Amino acid sequence: MKTKIIKSEQEYNEACERFYLLMNSSEHAIEPNSPKGEEIELLSLLIEKYEQKNYQMKAPSPIEAIQFRMEQMNLKQADVAPIFGGKTRVSEVLNGRRALTLKTITLLNRYLGIPLESLIIGNKEIKLEPKKKEKLLMSLQSKNVK
């Protein structure tokens, strides 16, 4: 197959099919510097570039991230009430009537394992300059408070 920049959905599908065939064509490990290995590497880069351009995933809002994690852990609002400071506050936050506080963000990260970036980015109530936001994230991560 002649490899080239992927510009259409058809070319993308052909590249994915070729990649799949190459990956499954041998029972033995494919050497990275072999012709097959180099074609696989090139195809993976071309496919990744096309997907980044054409299949961008929108990051979830902080509320969506919280709800998703609660669903994963099979938690109800009452279960996470201590993190938010009460049942009423959980409801207010999840319905968009109250912004997340820094304390709540930290607790959600610590106890539910929600990434800080998911809780901060997209929250329209928190307006920090990019440098200050990065400093905050670095500070919280470096402390790694338990």
Secondary structure, DSSP 8 states (H G I E B T S, - for coil): -------SHHHHHHHHHHHHHHHTS-SS---TTSHHHHHHHHHHHHHHHHHHHH-------HHHHHHHHHHHTT--HHHHHHHHTSHHHHHHHHTTSS---HHHHHHHHHHH---HHHHHTT-TT----HHHHHHHHHHHHHH---
